[in-house]
Amino acid sequence: MHPMREGRTMPSDELLTCEEVCQYFGGLDPSTIYRNVRRGLIPAPIRVTANTSRWLRSECEASLAAMIARRPAQ
């Protein structure tokens, strides 16, 4: 069970829509998000229902941190 605070999940366990993930990663197109999921650069979504998927914010944050750590030094 997710920790609750005032009826909402805590920010690190927040579920993001595809649109929110697109914005989180800098305004990417949904097709680019799914391409990067297949490449292992972005975490796979959680299937909530047959037609609904969501991403954990904490996994997106970890993924972005890993991208930053891998970038070449300037």
TORKOL-4160 file (C-alpha; in steps of 0.2 Angstrom, whole numbers, padded with zeros to 4 digits, m for minus):
74
<pt num="1" X="0000" Y="0000" Z="0000"/>
<pt num="2" X="0006" Y="0017" Z="m0004"/>
<pt num="3" X="0009" Y="0030" Z="0009"/>
<pt num="4" X="m0004" Y="0043" Z="0009"/>
<pt num="5" X="m0004" Y="0061" Z="0014"/>
<pt num="6" X="m0020" Y="0071" Z="0013"/>
<pt num="7" X="m0029" Y="0059" Z="0001"/>
<pt num="8" X="m0014" Y="0059" Z="m0011"/>
<pt num="9" X="0001" Y="0048" Z="m0014"/>
<pt num="10" X="0017" Y="0055" Z="m0008"/>
<pt num="11" X="0026" Y="0064" Z="m0023"/>
<pt num="12" X="0039" Y="0050" Z="m0025"/>
<pt num="13" X="0025" Y="0037" Z="m0028"/>
<pt num="14" X="0015" Y="0048" Z="m0039"/>
<pt num="15" X="0008" Y="0041" Z="m0055"/>
<pt num="16" X="0011" Y="0051" Z="m0070"/>
<pt num="17" X="0001" Y="0050" Z="m0087"/>
<pt num="18" X="0010" Y="0049" Z="m0103"/>
<pt num="19" X="0007" Y="0067" Z="m0106"/>
<pt num="20" X="0016" Y="0071" Z="m0089"/>
<pt num="21" X="0030" Y="0060" Z="m0093"/>
<pt num="22" X="0032" Y="0068" Z="m0110"/>
<pt num="23" X="0033" Y="0085" Z="m0101"/>
<pt num="24" X="0045" Y="0078" Z="m0088"/>
<pt num="25" X="0058" Y="0073" Z="m0101"/>
<pt num="26" X="0058" Y="0090" Z="m0109"/>
<pt num="27" X="0042" Y="0090" Z="m0120"/>
<pt num="28" X="0046" Y="0073" Z="m0130"/>
<pt num="29" X="0033" Y="0066" Z="m0141"/>
<pt num="30" X="0024" Y="0050" Z="m0134"/>
<pt num="31" X="0032" Y="0039" Z="m0148"/>
<pt num="32" X="0049" Y="0045" Z="m0142"/>
<pt num="33" X="0044" Y="0040" Z="m0124"/>
<pt num="34" X="0039" Y="0023" Z="m0130"/>
<pt num="35" X="0055" Y="0021" Z="m0141"/>
<pt num="36" X="0066" Y="0026" Z="m0126"/>
<pt num="37" X="0056" Y="0013" Z="m0115"/>
<pt num="38" X="0061" Y="m0001" Z="m0127"/>
<pt num="39" X="0079" Y="0005" Z="m0127"/>
<pt num="40" X="0079" Y="0005" Z="m0108"/>
<pt num="41" X="0082" Y="0023" Z="m0106"/>
<pt num="42" X="0065" Y="0027" Z="m0098"/>
<pt num="43" X="0056" Y="0015" Z="m0086"/>
<pt num="44" X="0042" Y="0005" Z="m0093"/>
<pt num="45" X="0024" Y="0010" Z="m0087"/>
<pt num="46" X="0013" Y="0001" Z="m0075"/>
<pt num="47" X="m0002" Y="m0006" Z="m0083"/>
<pt num="48" X="m0017" Y="0001" Z="m0073"/>
<pt num="49" X="m0031" Y="m0006" Z="m0083"/>
<pt num="50" X="m0032" Y="m0013" Z="m0101"/>
<pt num="51" X="m0031" Y="0004" Z="m0109"/>
<pt num="52" X="m0022" Y="0014" Z="m0095"/>
<pt num="53" X="m0003" Y="0015" Z="m0091"/>
<pt num="54" X="0006" Y="0026" Z="m0078"/>
<pt num="55" X="0024" Y="0029" Z="m0074"/>
<pt num="56" X="0030" Y="0031" Z="m0056"/>
<pt num="57" X="0038" Y="0048" Z="m0053"/>
<pt num="58" X="0052" Y="0041" Z="m0043"/>
<pt num="59" X="0057" Y="0029" Z="m0057"/>
<pt num="60" X="0057" Y="0044" Z="m0070"/>
<pt num="61" X="0067" Y="0054" Z="m0058"/>
<pt num="62" X="0080" Y="0040" Z="m0056"/>
<pt num="63" X="0080" Y="0038" Z="m0075"/>
<pt num="64" X="0084" Y="0056" Z="m0078"/>
<pt num="65" X="0097" Y="0056" Z="m0064"/>
<pt num="66" X="0106" Y="0042" Z="m0073"/>
<pt num="67" X="0105" Y="0051" Z="m0090"/>
<pt num="68" X="0113" Y="0066" Z="m0082"/>
<pt num="69" X="0127" Y="0055" Z="m0074"/>
<pt num="70" X="0131" Y="0047" Z="m0091"/>
<pt num="71" X="0132" Y="0063" Z="m0101"/>
<pt num="72" X="0150" Y="0068" Z="m0107"/>
<pt num="73" X="0159" Y="0081" Z="m0097"/>
<pt num="74" X="0160" Y="0098" Z="m0105"/>
